[in-house]
Amino acid sequence: MSGFDRLMAEERRAAALGFLTQEGGPCRIKLCGMYRDEDIEALNAAMPDLCGMIVAFPKSHRNVTRDFAQRLAAQADERIYRTIVLVDQTWQHACYYAALLGADVVQLHGHEDNDYIRAMRSRMHIGIIQAFRIARPADVERALRSAADMVLLDAGQGSGEAFDWSLVEGFGARRPFMLAGGLGPDNVVSAVRTLRPWGVDMSSGIETDRLKDSKKMTAAVVAVRKTGAYT
């Protein structure tokens, strides 16, 4: 990477970090699990705020190799912040993948803790999203204590199922959050109006037969934009 490219990457990361930590405003949208060229074409047509690619997690059918992730990231519209989703990698590897792939944001979806996040920050200036599986009140408290720039509340690792939303009622008054888990064009408006999240993250809900569906992707983005809901 040339010095100019490195500078541009640093500027994008700084902008993405500012975006993640900006309170108030309309509900933001992240579409996750891009793993084909067609997915990026549909992504660019739908124009969410962030997109996600799962790297180094072969258990997921949406996993992409390092080289293919580079290719997909390069095709994404520059106005969309590129997020790499990692599960239980070392913090050194997280920084390595972020730098190599030109990621704007890193999403941690494993058992990473606050020491891990602080170590990442000591090495790289990048926005960090930490995902939490919400099944009981203790999970909510863990999310509230996270040192990440943004927390994502989910039912599991791409399970496509919703969790009990009553567990996080009022969470947004304590800290901004992203909502995930079984969201798609048919129910995302209800979720936004009910919980007032900072943002929503959709993957399984914008697929048909485990493949990204361009019509569902666009419909989901349009639905959220039309709610007029603010955090």
C-alpha positions in Angstrom: 0.0 0.0 0.0 1.4 3.4 -1.0 1.7 6.3 1.4 -1.3 8.0 -0.3 -3.4 4.9 -0.1 -2.5 4.5 3.6 -3.5 8.1 4.3 -6.8 7.6 2.5 -7.5 4.5 4.5 -6.8 6.3 7.8 -9.1 9.1 6.8 -11.9 6.7 6.0 -11.4 4.9 9.3 -11.5 8.2 11.2 -14.7 9.1 9.3 -16.3 5.7 10.1 -15.3 6.0 13.8 -17.0 9.4 13.9 -20.1 7.9 12.2 -20.3 5.1 14.8 -20.0 7.5 17.8 -22.4 10.1 16.4 -25.5 10.2 18.6 -29.0 11.1 17.4 -30.0 11.2 13.8 -32.0 8.7 11.7 -31.7 5.0 12.2 -28.6 3.7 10.4 -28.5 0.6 8.3 -26.0 -2.2 7.9 -26.4 -5.1 5.5 -24.1 -8.0 6.4 -22.8 -11.3 5.0 -21.8 -10.2 1.5 -20.0 -13.0 -0.2 -20.6 -12.9 -3.9 -20.0 -10.3 -6.6 -23.8 -10.1 -7.1 -24.2 -9.2 -3.5 -22.0 -6.1 -3.9 -23.9 -5.1 -7.0 -27.2 -5.3 -5.0 -25.5 -3.6 -2.1 -24.5 -0.6 -4.2 -28.0 -0.3 -5.5 -29.6 -0.4 -2.1 -27.0 2.0 -0.5 -27.1 1.2 3.2 -24.7 3.0 5.6 -22.5 0.0 6.3 -21.8 -3.4 4.8 -20.3 -6.5 6.4 -18.1 -9.3 5.2 -17.3 -12.4 7.3 -13.7 -13.3 7.2 -11.8 -16.3 8.7 -14.9 -18.1 10.0 -15.5 -21.1 7.8 -18.4 -22.3 9.9 -20.5 -19.7 8.1 -21.7 -20.2 4.6 -21.1 -16.4 4.1 -17.4 -16.7 5.0 -15.1 -15.3 2.4 -11.3 -15.7 1.9 -8.9 -12.9 2.5 -8.3 -12.3 -1.2 -12.0 -12.4 -2.1 -12.8 -10.0 0.7 -10.3 -7.6 -0.8 -12.0 -7.9 -4.1 -15.5 -7.4 -2.7 -14.4 -4.4 -0.5 -12.9 -2.7 -3.6 -16.2 -3.0 -5.4 -18.3 -1.5 -2.7 -19.5 2.1 -3.2 -17.1 4.4 -1.4 -20.0 6.0 0.5 -20.7 2.7 2.3 -18.5 1.9 5.3 -16.8 -1.5 4.9 -17.0 -3.7 8.0 -15.1 -7.0 8.5 -16.8 -9.5 10.9 -14.4 -11.6 12.9 -14.9 -14.4 15.5 -12.4 -15.1 18.2 -9.3 -14.0 16.2 -6.4 -12.6 18.2 -6.4 -8.8 18.4 -3.2 -8.8 16.4 -4.9 -10.7 13.6 -7.9 -8.4 13.8 -5.6 -5.4 13.1 -3.9 -7.3 10.4 -7.1 -8.2 8.6 -8.4 -4.6 9.0 -5.3 -3.1 7.5 -5.0 -5.7 4.7 -8.6 -5.5 3.6 -8.9 -1.7 4.0 -11.7 -2.1 6.4 -13.3 1.0 7.9 -14.9 -0.9 10.9 -14.2 -4.1 12.7 -17.1 -6.1 14.2 -16.2 -8.6 16.9 -18.6 -11.5 17.1 -16.9 -14.0 19.5 -15.7 -13.9 23.1 -13.6 -10.8 22.9 -13.4 -8.6 26.1 -12.5 -5.1 27.0 -8.8 -5.9 27.3 -8.9 -7.1 23.7 -10.6 -3.9 22.5 -8.1 -1.7 24.3 -5.2 -3.7 22.8 -6.7 -3.2 19.3 -7.0 0.5 20.0 -3.4 0.7 21.0 -2.4 -0.6 17.6 -5.0 0.8 15.2 -7.4 3.8 15.1 -10.6 2.1 13.8 -14.2 1.9 14.8 -15.1 -1.3 16.8 -18.5 -2.9 17.0 -19.0 -5.7 19.6 -21.8 -8.1 19.2 -23.6 -9.7 22.1 -26.0 -12.6 22.2 -29.0 -11.5 24.2 -30.7 -14.3 26.1 -30.9 -13.0 29.7 -30.5 -9.8 31.7 -26.8 -10.6 32.4 -26.1 -10.4 28.7 -27.6 -6.9 28.6 -25.4 -5.8 31.5 -22.3 -7.1 29.7 -23.2 -5.1 26.6 -23.6 -2.0 28.7 -20.1 -2.4 30.0 -18.5 -2.9 26.6 -15.6 -0.6 25.7 -16.5 -0.9 22.0 -17.6 2.2 20.1 -20.9 0.5 19.3 -22.6 -2.6 20.6 -24.8 -4.9 18.5 -27.5 -6.9 20.2 -28.3 -10.2 18.5 -29.7 -13.6 19.1 -26.6 -15.5 17.9 -24.0 -15.7 15.1 -26.2 -15.2 12.1 -29.0 -17.4 13.4 -31.6 -15.4 11.6 -33.8 -15.4 14.7 -35.1 -12.6 16.9 -34.4 -12.5 20.6 -36.8 -11.3 23.3 -37.0 -7.6 22.6 -38.4 -6.9 26.1 -34.9 -7.6 27.5 -33.6 -4.5 25.9 -36.5 -2.0 26.3 -34.9 1.3 27.3 -31.4 0.1 26.4 -31.0 3.0 24.0 -31.4 5.5 26.8 -28.3 4.1 28.4 -26.1 3.7 25.3 -26.7 3.7 21.5 -26.9 0.2 20.0 -27.5 -1.7 16.8 -30.2 -4.3 16.6 -29.9 -7.6 14.8 -31.6 -11.0 14.7 -34.2 -12.0 12.2 -34.7 -8.5 10.8 -35.9 -8.0 7.2 -38.1 -5.8 5.1 -41.3 -7.2 6.7 -40.5 -6.5 10.4 -37.6 -4.0 10.5 -39.9 -1.0 10.7 -41.7 -2.4 13.7 -38.3 -3.0 15.4 -37.1 0.5 14.7 -40.3 2.1 16.0 -40.4 -0.1 19.1 -36.8 0.0 20.3 -35.4 3.1 18.7 -32.0 1.6 17.9 -29.0 3.7 16.7 -29.0 1.2 13.7 -30.2 -2.1 12.4 -28.1 -5.0 11.0 -29.7 -7.4 8.5 -28.4 -10.6 6.9 -30.6 -13.7 6.9 -33.7 -11.5 6.5 -32.5 -10.2 3.2 -31.8 -13.6 1.7 -33.8 -16.1 -0.2 -32.6 -19.7 0.0 -29.4 -18.6 1.8 -28.5 -16.2 -1.0 -28.7 -12.4 -0.8 -31.9 -11.2 -2.5 -31.5 -7.8 -4.2 -35.2 -7.0 -4.0 -35.2 -7.7 -0.2 -32.0 -5.7 0.3 -33.5 -2.6 -1.4 -36.9 -3.1 0.2 -35.3 -3.3 3.7 -33.3 -0.1 3.2 -36.2 1.8 1.8 -38.4 0.7 4.7 -36.0 2.0 7.3 -35.4 5.3 5.5 -39.2 5.9 5.3 -39.9 5.3 9.0 -38.6 8.8 9.8 -37.5 7.3 13.1 -34.7 9.1 15.0 -32.6 7.9 17.8 
